[in-house]
Amino acid sequence: MEKQIRLDWCSHQAAKYACETWHYSKKIPSSKLAKIGVWEDNEFIGCVIFGVGAGNSTDGRQYGLKKRFEVAELQRVALKEHTTPTSKIVAIAIKMVHKAFPKIRLLTSFADTGQGHVGTIYQATGWVFVGAKIYKDFFEIGGERVHTRTVHDRGWRQSEKWLQEHIDPNTKRLSSYPKNHYLYPLDNKTRTIVEKLKKGYPKKIADLA
């Protein structure tokens, strides 16, 4: 029997719990626009988080939009085991964000190939694939694998040289890996811009350029 699905705005505490419990990063993002909780048959099963950060990913100028607050990033889909298709959950969450924040014209997100993710959810919900970007998101510091966000949170510079000089002389950046980049336009004008960047969907890791 199909379970009843419900999405609604959720608290920071609920979103934090979902990210730390059910997302591989084990961390809630710092810049949040919308925290959307997900319930199946009234049981909390996780959240979907959108953010508007200060980084390049939500800088609208690269798409002919305003620098800030016209592009939002789908940052987390943190769900426990569930029966509702994740693509359906994401589709509903997109509609909620579009309605609540009408000035947002474009969504962006990345599938982490370092975790074996190609972007199946994005493909199932009609996102536009625009290529793969190479990221070096981790340092090895004191024998520990440390994410660049954690480096920043500790008040350190995200620089291999600086970390070698001030923290651990043996610091090194770990091997780079690509993240599949997807865009979801929310109006026809933006869709026209994004369609010019469109590439064929990758079907597996080996398909990445």
N, C-alpha and C positions, 0 to 999 in steps of 0.2 A: 504494500500500500504506500502511495506517495506521501511523503511527509509535507506538512505545511511549512512554507518558508516565509520568514519575515525579516526585513531589514529596517533599521531605525538608527538614529544618531545614538552613540553610546558615550559613556564617560571615559576620561583619560585612563582611569584605573582599569576599566574593562579592556580597553585597547592595549594597554601596557601588558596586562596579563596574557592576552592572546598572542602578542608578538613574542613575549619571553617564553611562552609555553609551546607554541605551535609553528613559529616561523624559524627558518634555519639560522637567521642572523641573531636571534635571541635578544633583539633590541628594538624598541620603538623609535621611529625617526624623530629628530628634534623639531623639524619644521612641519607643522600639520595644518591643513586647511579643513579637512573633513575626516571624522572618525565614525565609521558606519559599522554598527554591530549587526551580527547575523544570528538568527534563531531558527532552529528546526523544531517543530512541535513544542515551542516555548522553551527549548533548551539552547542556551548560549553556546554557539559553536565557533565563534571567532569574529574577526573584523576585517574591513577593507579600509585602508587609509590613503588619502590623497594629501599632497603637500605643495606649498609654494615656497621654495627655498631661495637662497641668495646665490646659488650656484648657476653654472652655465646651462644646466638641463632645462630650467624654466625661464631662460632669457628668451623672450619672444622675438627679439630682433632678428634672430637667425631664420625666422619664418615670415618675416615681414609684419610682425605684430609688435605691440608695445613691449618694452624691456621687462616690465613686471606685471603680474596679476592678470595676464591673459592666457598664460600657460600653467597648468598644474601637472604634477607628477603622481601617477599611481605608484605609491611607495611600498605598500604591503598588502598582501592577501594572506592573512594568517588564520588558517582554519584547522580545526581538528577533523578527525574522520567524519564524513558526512555523506548523505545520499544525493542531495541536490547537486546538479552539475555546477562546477565552479564557474563555468562560462555564464550560466544564468545569473549567478550571484553577482558577478562583475558587471553584467549588463544592467541589472537593476541599480547597482551602486552608481554607475555612470549617469543614469537618468536622474537619480537623486541629486548628484552634484550639479548637473546641468541646470536643474530647476532651481536649486538653492543659490547658485552662483552664476547668474546669467552672463556676467562679464568674462568668464572663462571661455575661451574660444578653441582651445586645443589641449588635449591630454597627451602626456608622454610617459613612457615606461621602458624598462629594460629587463630582458630575460637573462639571468645569470648562467652562462654556459659553464662557469666554473662549478656550478651545482648540478650540471646536467640538464638545465632548462633551455629549451629552444624557443618557447613562446607559444605553446599550443593554446593556452587560454586566450591570448591576444588574437591569434588567428581565428579561433572559433567565434570571437565577438566582433570581427571585422576591422581590427586595427590594421594600419598600413605599416609594413616592414620597410625601413629605410636604410638598413645595413647594420653592420657590426662595428662596435667601437672597442678599442683595446684599452683595458684598464689595468693599473697596478695598484690594487686596493690594500695590499698587506705588506707589512715589514716583519722581518725576523729580528726581535730585540731581546737580548739576553736569553736566546734559545726559545723564545715564545713568539707565536704567530699573532701579530697585533694589527687590527684593522686601522686604516688611516683615520677613520672617525674617532677611534679610541685615542690615537696619537694626538689629535686635535683637542679632545676632551681633557687630556692630561696637561694641556698647555704647552705641548711640544710642537715644533715645526714639522710639517710633513715633507721633510727633506732627508734623504739618506746621509748626506754630508753632515748636516747639523746634528742629526741623531748620533752619528759616529763620534762627533767632537764633544757632545754634551751628555750623552746617555750611555751608549755602548759602542766601543770602537769596532765591534764585529757586526754592527747593524747592516742589514742588506734588504733591498726590495726583493720580494718573491716573484716568481715567474708571472708574466702578464697573461691575461686571458681575455677573450672577447665577450662582450655583452650584446645581445641582439636588441636593436633599438626599434621601438614601435611608436607610432603616433595615431591619435584618434581625434579627428577634427569634429567640432561641434556646430559648425555652420558651413554653408555652401561655399562662401568665399575662402575660408581656410582650407576646405577640402580641395579646392582647385589648386592651392599652393602645395599642399601635401602630396597630391597625386603625382606631381612632377618629380617627387623624390622616391616614388614607389619602386620597390624591387620585389622579385618573386620570393614567396615564403620559403625559408629553409625548413627542410623536413627532419634533419638530424644534425648533430654536431659537425659531421664531416662535410655538410653542405655550406658551412660558413666560409666566407671569402677571407 
